[in-house]
Amino acid sequence: MTVVELLKKPEAAERLHISLRTLNRLIASGQIRVLHVGQPGSRNPAVRIKASELAAYIAHLEGRRVA
């Protein structure tokens, strides 16, 4: 079984060295995808971000760099 590391938004922002506000903007724009964790139909599901999603975002940024 594969273990997936899930991060809370403040943890993800810290790993990227950005503010929580900037992370929320990246999420809203679809650049970083989130998971909603909780009971089906819950009004306030917990938001989690896969560590691999952060790695994919960083790889995308590295691919855009001009040498």
Secondary structure in CASP SS format (residue, H / E / C, confidence):
PFRMAT SS
TARGET T0000
AUTHOR 0000-0000-0000
METHOD secondary structure of the structure
MODEL  1
M C 1.00
T C 1.00
V C 1.00
V C 1.00
E C 1.00
L E 1.00
L E 1.00
K C 1.00
K H 1.00
P H 1.00
E H 1.00
A H 1.00
A H 1.00
E H 1.00
R H 1.00
L H 1.00
H C 1.00
I C 1.00
S C 1.00
L H 1.00
R H 1.00
T H 1.00
L H 1.00
N H 1.00
R H 1.00
L H 1.00
I H 1.00
A H 1.00
S C 1.00
G C 1.00
Q C 1.00
I C 1.00
R C 1.00
V C 1.00
L E 1.00
H E 1.00
V E 1.00
G C 1.00
Q C 1.00
P C 1.00
G C 1.00
S C 1.00
R C 1.00
N C 1.00
P C 1.00
A E 1.00
V E 1.00
R E 1.00
I E 1.00
K E 1.00
A H 1.00
S H 1.00
E H 1.00
L H 1.00
A H 1.00
A H 1.00
Y H 1.00
I H 1.00
A H 1.00
H H 1.00
L H 1.00
E H 1.00
G H 1.00
R H 1.00
R C 1.00
V C 1.00
A C 1.00
END
